[in-house]
Amino acid sequence: MKTNTTYLLGCIALASAVQFGCSEENNPIVDGPDADARYIIASTPIASDGVADYLLTADDLRQGSISTVGNGIEQDGTYRYYVTHNNRFFSLLYGQGNPGAVTTYELNPTGQLAKVSDFQAETVQAFAPVGDDILMMKIPRSGAANAAWYSLDTELLQIVAEGQVNIEEVANNGERAHFTWLTQVGDKVYAPYMSIKGCCNDSFGTSFPDSAWIAVFSYPSMELEKVIKDDRTSYIGRYFTDGLIVDEKGDVYAFSPAVATNNATPSSSTPSAFLKIRSGQTEFDSSYYLDMEDVTGGYHVTDQTYLGKGKSLVILLDEKGPYATGNRFGIVDLYTGAFKWVTGAPDPTDIVKVTNNNYSEMNGKTAYIGITTKEGSYVYVFDGENGTATQGLQVEGGTITAISRLEVK
């Protein structure tokens, strides 16, 4: 689940107090066939600033076209973020620091996308499925020393637990821990973080650019068990970007883009790399290190989509910046370290945006990535075995912001 170039990175809305509003007139639907599953595509209409996303549905991402004109469910408010869990699609409003709407959808028995709940929420900066919940964290970048966490039960659609984490105590270095994302690993929550100053006109700068940290929490209590550290690369993930992969064996792979800054100046001296934590362990594996700048000839990873079976589609960029997103694509085998560039993707100079909330079949091969170029917005079908990308479904009149899939209830 994850954001993109033209969107404000980092704030979404979710709840600390939930109130439902589910009258019939507030439950719009999108016509769809009586099928086992459908793809959900969020798209922002091409217009002036401040236009809300539309949720569209499709049976096939490999061909054809859909349009935002006269179709889809319009979202309430701009800057929406999305997560799918327990066969429900959650649309989360960035509330500009204020509470915002969280809207839940599912496919009804006739294959139509239908709203099942709508409630108000606090603004959070990290969220992810954990068990049957969505765990969320509201992380201050300055001022208060405590981050607030909330567990949203995806069946009850209400907050079932909440608490606080002292981020200055987590960092334990005079700075503060700003969690880049949250990931369930076994019965624990792994929370990679940036060490940030949180002050001095350099809130996201750090005096520790060449270390990677992961805070390990128990769940559901969210008690901090330990912090694990590695000095072979910089912080894991990026602001509002998931840096962890949990493979089928339970091993964890963590990527760093190595884009730390100090007073707005790039300061990471270590390369962009993948690290590993073996299943059942809570330490980095000292025998594993995959230097991505070495295998790509100088590029760093800005994001990735796990394909399954140890293969990851990595999005790459040659110039480092904390918020710059990649425009080239490669396939890396995390088990062997083998790398190959993808062919068939749009020319990097034509790419306007790459969606970071995408869908993978987890078969070691196929992923569907939203790419907007100067000519239009398309779903591209990536083949991890052959290292190819093929243009698929076109979204007319809009810019793809997320791709997901739901099964019919």
C-alpha positions in Angstrom: 0.0 0.0 0.0 1.9 3.7 -0.8 1.9 7.8 -2.6 3.3 9.6 -5.6 5.1 12.5 -7.1 2.4 15.2 -7.4 0.7 14.1 -4.2 1.5 15.4 -0.8 3.6 12.7 0.7 2.8 11.6 4.1 -0.6 12.5 5.6 -3.8 10.5 5.4 -6.9 10.4 7.4 -8.0 7.6 9.8 -9.9 7.3 12.9 -9.5 7.6 16.6 -13.3 8.1 17.0 -15.6 6.4 14.5 -19.1 7.4 13.6 -20.9 5.8 10.7 -23.2 7.3 8.1 -24.6 4.6 5.8 -28.0 5.7 4.5 -29.1 4.3 1.2 -28.6 7.6 -0.6 -24.9 7.5 0.6 -24.2 4.1 -1.0 -23.5 4.7 -4.7 -22.6 1.8 -6.8 -20.7 1.2 -10.1 -22.2 -1.3 -12.6 -20.2 -4.4 -13.0 -20.6 -8.0 -14.3 -21.5 -10.9 -12.1 -17.8 -12.1 -11.9 -15.6 -13.6 -9.2 -13.4 -10.5 -8.9 -12.8 -7.0 -10.3 -9.9 -4.6 -10.4 -10.4 -1.2 -8.7 -8.6 1.7 -10.3 -8.4 5.1 -8.6 -7.9 7.9 -11.0 -7.7 11.7 -10.7 -9.5 13.5 -13.6 -7.3 15.7 -15.7 -8.4 19.2 -14.6 -7.3 22.0 -12.4 -6.0 21.5 -8.9 -8.3 20.3 -6.2 -10.1 17.6 -8.2 -11.2 14.5 -6.3 -10.3 10.9 -7.4 -12.8 8.6 -9.0 -13.0 4.9 -8.3 -13.4 2.9 -11.5 -13.7 -0.9 -12.0 -12.4 -3.2 -14.8 -12.5 -6.9 -15.6 -9.1 -6.8 -17.4 -6.0 -4.7 -16.9 -4.2 -6.0 -20.0 -6.3 -4.3 -22.7 -9.1 -1.9 -23.5 -9.9 1.5 -21.9 -12.1 3.1 -19.3 -12.9 6.7 -18.7 -13.4 9.0 -15.7 -16.1 10.9 -17.8 -19.5 9.9 -16.5 -18.1 6.8 -14.7 -17.0 5.7 -11.3 -17.6 6.9 -7.7 -16.3 10.3 -7.0 -14.4 10.6 -3.7 -15.2 13.2 -1.1 -12.2 15.6 -1.1 -8.8 15.6 -2.7 -5.6 13.7 -1.8 -7.0 10.2 -1.1 -4.9 7.2 -0.2 -5.9 3.6 -0.4 -5.5 0.2 1.3 -7.1 -3.2 0.6 -7.5 -5.7 3.5 -9.9 -8.6 4.2 -11.5 -8.1 0.8 -12.5 -4.5 1.5 -11.2 -1.3 -0.1 -10.5 1.6 2.2 -10.4 5.1 0.8 -8.6 7.5 3.1 -8.8 11.3 2.9 -5.7 13.4 3.7 -7.3 15.9 6.0 -4.7 18.8 5.8 -4.0 18.2 9.5 -7.7 17.9 10.3 -9.9 14.8 10.6 -11.1 13.5 7.3 -13.4 10.9 5.8 -12.5 7.2 5.7 -14.8 5.3 3.2 -15.1 1.5 2.9 -16.1 -0.3 -0.2 -16.7 -3.9 -1.2 -18.0 -5.8 -4.3 -21.6 -6.9 -3.8 -22.9 -10.3 -5.1 -23.6 -8.8 -8.5 -20.1 -7.5 -8.9 -20.9 -3.8 -8.1 -18.6 -1.6 -6.0 -20.7 -0.5 -3.1 -20.0 1.8 -0.1 -20.5 0.0 3.2 -19.3 2.7 5.7 -18.2 6.2 6.0 -16.6 7.8 9.1 -14.3 10.6 10.4 -10.7 10.1 11.3 -7.5 11.6 12.6 -4.6 12.3 10.3 -1.9 9.6 10.3 1.4 9.1 8.4 1.8 5.3 8.4 -0.8 2.5 8.0 -0.8 -1.2 7.1 -2.8 -4.4 7.5 -1.9 -6.3 10.7 -3.9 -9.4 11.5 -7.6 -8.5 10.9 -6.8 -4.9 11.6 -5.4 -1.8 9.9 -2.7 -0.4 12.2 -2.2 3.3 11.8 0.2 5.8 13.3 0.1 9.6 13.7 3.7 10.7 13.9 4.6 14.3 14.9 7.6 15.7 13.0 8.3 18.3 15.7 6.9 19.3 19.1 5.2 16.4 20.9 7.4 13.4 21.7 4.6 10.8 21.4 3.3 9.1 18.2 -0.3 7.9 18.5 -1.4 4.5 17.1 -4.8 3.1 16.4 -6.1 -0.4 15.4 -9.1 -0.4 13.1 -11.0 -3.7 13.0 -11.8 -4.3 9.3 -14.9 -6.4 10.2 -16.4 -4.2 12.9 -15.2 -1.0 11.1 -14.3 0.6 14.4 -11.2 1.4 16.4 -10.6 -1.4 18.9 -7.3 -0.3 20.5 -5.1 2.8 20.7 -2.0 4.0 22.5 1.2 6.0 22.2 4.9 5.5 21.4 7.6 7.9 22.6 9.6 8.5 19.4 12.5 10.3 21.1 13.0 7.2 23.3 12.9 4.9 20.2 15.6 7.0 18.4 17.7 7.3 21.6 20.2 9.6 19.9 19.0 13.1 20.5 16.7 13.0 17.4 13.3 11.4 16.9 12.1 8.3 15.0 9.8 9.1 12.1 8.3 5.8 11.0 8.4 5.3 7.2 5.9 2.5 7.3 4.5 -0.4 9.3 4.7 -4.1 8.4 3.5 -7.3 10.0 6.2 -9.9 10.4 5.0 -13.0 12.1 3.2 -11.9 15.3 5.2 -8.6 15.5 5.1 -5.2 13.8 8.3 -4.0 12.2 8.5 -0.2 11.9 11.5 1.1 9.9 12.2 4.8 10.7 14.1 7.8 9.7 16.1 9.5 12.4 15.1 13.2 12.1 16.0 16.4 13.9 12.4 17.6 14.1 13.6 21.2 14.7 16.0 24.0 13.7 14.4 24.6 10.2 15.6 21.2 9.2 12.9 18.9 10.5 13.6 15.9 8.2 17.4 16.4 8.3 19.6 14.1 10.3 23.0 13.9 11.8 22.9 10.1 11.3 22.7 9.6 7.5 24.4 6.2 7.3 22.4 4.0 9.6 19.2 1.9 9.1 16.8 1.2 12.0 13.7 -1.0 12.5 11.7 -0.7 15.7 10.1 -4.1 16.7 6.8 -4.0 18.4 4.6 -6.7 19.9 1.0 -6.8 18.7 -1.7 -6.0 19.7 -0.1 -4.3 22.7 2.4 -2.3 20.6 5.0 -2.6 23.3 8.5 -1.8 22.0 10.6 -4.9 22.2 13.8 -3.7 20.6 15.4 -1.6 17.9 17.7 -3.3 15.3 20.3 -1.3 13.5 22.7 -1.7 10.5 25.4 0.8 9.4 25.8 -0.6 5.9 23.2 1.7 4.4 20.9 4.5 5.3 17.3 4.5 6.6 14.8 1.9 5.3 12.0 3.0 2.9 11.2 6.7 2.4 8.8 9.1 3.9 5.4 7.4 3.3 7.0 4.6 1.4 7.1 0.9 2.5 10.7 -0.3 2.6 10.0 -3.9 3.7 9.2 -7.2 1.9 8.2 -10.4 3.7 8.7 -13.3 1.4 7.0 -16.7 1.3 9.6 -18.1 3.7 9.0 -15.4 6.3 12.4 -13.8 5.5 12.4 -10.0 5.5 14.1 -7.9 2.8 14.6 -4.1 3.4 15.6 -1.5 0.9 17.2 1.8 1.5 17.2 4.6 -1.2 20.1 6.2 0.7 18.6 9.7 0.4 19.2 11.1 3.8 19.9 14.9 4.0 21.4 17.4 6.4 20.4 21.0 6.1 18.8 20.1 2.7 22.1 18.6 1.4 22.3 14.9 0.4 24.4 13.3 3.1 24.3 9.5 2.7 27.7 8.1 2.0 26.5 4.5 1.9 24.8 3.1 -1.3 21.2 2.2 -1.9 21.0 -1.4 -0.9 18.8 -4.4 0.3 19.4 -5.9 3.7 17.9 -9.1 5.1 16.4 -10.4 8.3 16.0 -14.2 8.5 12.7 -15.7 9.5 12.2 -15.8 13.2 15.2 -13.4 13.8 15.2 -9.8 15.0 18.7 -8.8 13.7 20.0 -7.9 10.3 21.8 -10.8 8.6 25.4 -9.7 8.4 26.1 -12.2 5.5 23.5 -10.6 3.2 24.1 -7.3 1.4 22.8 -6.3 -2.1 24.4 -3.0 -3.3 21.8 -1.8 -5.8 24.0 1.1 -7.1 26.7 -1.5 -7.9 24.4 -3.8 -9.8 22.6 -1.0 -11.7 25.6 1.1 -12.5 24.7 4.0 -10.2 20.9 4.0 -9.8 19.1 3.9 -6.5 15.8 2.3 -5.5 12.9 4.7 -4.9 10.2 2.1 -4.6 9.5 -1.6 -5.3 6.6 -4.0 -5.9 7.2 -7.6 -4.7 6.4 -10.2 -7.4 6.7 -13.3 -5.3 9.3 -16.1 -5.3 12.1 -13.8 -4.3 11.7 -11.4 -7.3 11.0 -7.7 -7.0 10.2 -5.0 -9.5 12.3 -2.1 -8.5 11.8 1.6 -9.6 15.0 3.4 -10.0 16.4 6.9 -10.4 20.0 8.2 -11.1 19.7 11.5 -9.2 19.1 11.3 -5.4 16.5 13.3 -3.6 14.3 12.4 -0.6 11.0 12.9 -2.5 12.1 12.3 -6.2 10.5 9.1 -7.7 12.1 6.8 -10.2 11.4 6.6 -13.9 13.3 3.4 -14.8 12.4 -0.2 -14.0 14.4 -3.4 -13.2 13.9 -6.9 -11.9 16.0 -8.0 -9.0 16.3 -11.5 -7.7 16.6 -11.0 -3.9 17.9 -14.6 -3.5 20.7 -14.6 -6.0 21.4 -10.8 -6.5 20.8 -11.1 -10.3 19.5 -7.9 -11.9 18.1 -7.0 -15.3 16.6 -3.9 -16.8 13.0 -4.0 -18.0 12.3 -3.4 -21.7 9.1 -2.0 -23.2 8.4 0.6 -20.5 7.9 4.2 -21.6 10.9 6.3 -22.2 12.0 7.8 -18.8 11.9 11.3 -20.3 8.2 10.8 -21.1 7.1 9.6 -17.7 5.1 12.1 -15.7 4.2 9.8 -12.8 4.5 6.2 -11.6 1.8 5.0 -9.2 3.2 3.4 -6.1 0.0 1.7 -5.0 0.0 -1.2 -7.5 -1.2 -4.8 -7.8 1.0 -7.9 -8.0 -0.3 -11.5 -8.7 2.5 -12.7 -6.3 3.4 -15.5 -8.8 7.0 -14.5 -9.2 6.2 -12.9 -12.5 3.3 -10.4 -13.0 2.6 -7.0 -11.7 0.3 -4.2 -12.9 1.8 -0.7 -12.5 0.1 2.6 -13.3 2.3 4.9 -15.5 1.2 8.3 -16.7 3.2 9.8 -19.6 2.8 12.9 -21.6 0.5 10.9 -23.9 -1.8 9.4 -21.3 -2.3 7.2 -18.3 -2.0 3.4 -18.7 -1.7 0.2 -16.7 1.5 -1.5 -17.7 1.8 -5.3 -17.4 5.3 -6.2 -16.1 6.7 -9.7 -16.7 9.4 -10.4 -14.1 10.6 -13.6 -15.8 11.3 -12.0 -19.2 12.0 -8.5 -17.9 9.4 -6.8 -20.1 6.6 -4.3 -19.8 3.5 -4.1 -22.1 1.0 -1.3 -22.3 -2.4 -2.5 -21.1 -5.6 -0.7 -20.0 -5.9 3.0 -20.8 -7.6 5.3 -18.3 -8.9 8.1 -20.4 -9.3 11.6 -18.9 -7.5 10.7 -15.7 -4.3 9.9 -13.9 -4.0 6.5 -12.2 -3.3 6.8 -8.5 -3.9 3.2 -7.3 -4.6 -0.3 -8.6 -6.2 -3.0 -6.5 -8.4 -6.1 -6.7 -11.5 -7.3 -4.8 -13.4 -10.5 -4.9 -17.2 -10.6 -5.1 -18.8 -11.1 -1.7 
